[in-house]
Amino acid sequence: YLQGFFCEIQGSLVGFNSTTNAWSTYDVNFDEILPSRDPTDGVYIRRANQVIKWQPNGTETVVTTLSASLGYGDIFVFDDQVIVNKFGVWRAFR
């Protein structure tokens, strides 16, 4: 976050603004907060199979929709790409 950071506390999205030295709690539905390499004017979250950029003014932008076929693994958001690190084992009986 350009002016501080976001974190999850007891299932709520909480943001600290370093310019005002204040904490804020936001009512946002999400499954997890995603790490982002570069500071942004919001936070990246995963809600079900969507990666969403959420901003403190309430704006939500869907960045991408993930394939749920093998689960989600670790998700990393970069300026120009989203990377999912998922290792899985596939087995078929014969």
C-alpha positions in Angstrom: 0.0 0.0 0.0 1.5 3.3 -1.0 0.7 5.0 2.3 1.0 2.1 4.8 0.0 -1.5 4.8 -3.0 -3.9 5.0 -3.4 -7.0 7.1 -6.0 -9.4 8.3 -7.1 -9.4 11.9 -9.8 -11.8 13.0 -11.2 -12.1 9.5 -11.3 -8.4 8.9 -9.3 -6.2 6.5 -7.4 -3.6 8.5 -5.2 -0.9 7.1 -2.6 1.4 8.6 -2.1 4.8 7.0 1.4 6.0 7.8 0.7 9.6 6.7 -2.2 10.0 9.2 -0.8 7.4 11.7 -4.3 5.9 11.9 -5.8 2.4 11.7 -9.0 1.7 9.7 -11.1 -1.5 9.5 -12.9 -2.2 6.2 -15.9 -4.4 5.6 -14.6 -6.5 2.7 -15.5 -10.1 1.8 -12.3 -12.1 1.0 -10.7 -15.5 1.3 -7.1 -14.3 1.6 -4.9 -11.2 1.2 -2.3 -11.7 -1.6 1.3 -10.5 -1.5 2.2 -7.9 -4.0 5.7 -7.0 -5.2 5.2 -3.3 -5.8 3.2 -0.8 -3.6 -0.2 0.0 -5.0 -3.1 2.2 -4.1 -5.0 -0.7 -2.6 -4.6 -4.4 -1.8 -4.9 -7.6 -3.8 -7.3 -10.2 -2.4 -8.6 -13.6 -3.5 -12.4 -14.1 -3.3 -13.3 -17.6 -4.5 -11.6 -18.0 -7.8 -11.0 -14.3 -8.5 -8.0 -12.1 -7.9 -9.3 -8.6 -7.1 -7.7 -5.3 -6.5 -9.6 -3.6 -3.7 -9.1 0.1 -2.9 -10.0 2.0 0.3 -12.7 4.0 -1.5 -14.6 0.7 -2.1 -13.5 0.2 -5.8 -13.0 -3.4 -6.8 -11.3 -4.4 -10.0 -11.2 -8.1 -11.1 -7.6 -8.8 -12.2 -8.0 -12.4 -13.3 -10.1 -15.5 -12.7 -8.2 -18.6 -11.5 -8.7 -22.1 -12.5 -10.0 -24.0 -9.5 -9.2 -27.5 -10.9 -6.2 -28.2 -8.6 -6.7 -25.6 -5.9 -4.9 -22.3 -5.6 -1.5 -22.8 -3.9 0.6 -19.6 -3.4 -0.6 -16.6 -5.4 1.7 -13.7 -6.2 0.7 -10.4 -7.9 3.2 -8.5 -9.9 2.8 -5.3 -12.0 2.2 -7.2 -15.2 1.4 -10.8 -14.2 -0.2 -13.1 -11.6 1.7 -16.3 -10.7 0.2 -19.3 -9.0 2.7 -21.7 -7.5 0.9 -25.0 -7.2 2.4 -28.5 -7.0 0.0 -31.3 -7.3 0.0 -35.1 -7.7 -2.3 -36.6 -10.3 -3.1 -40.3 -10.2 -5.2 -42.7 -12.3 -6.0 -46.3 -11.5 -5.5 -48.8 -14.3 
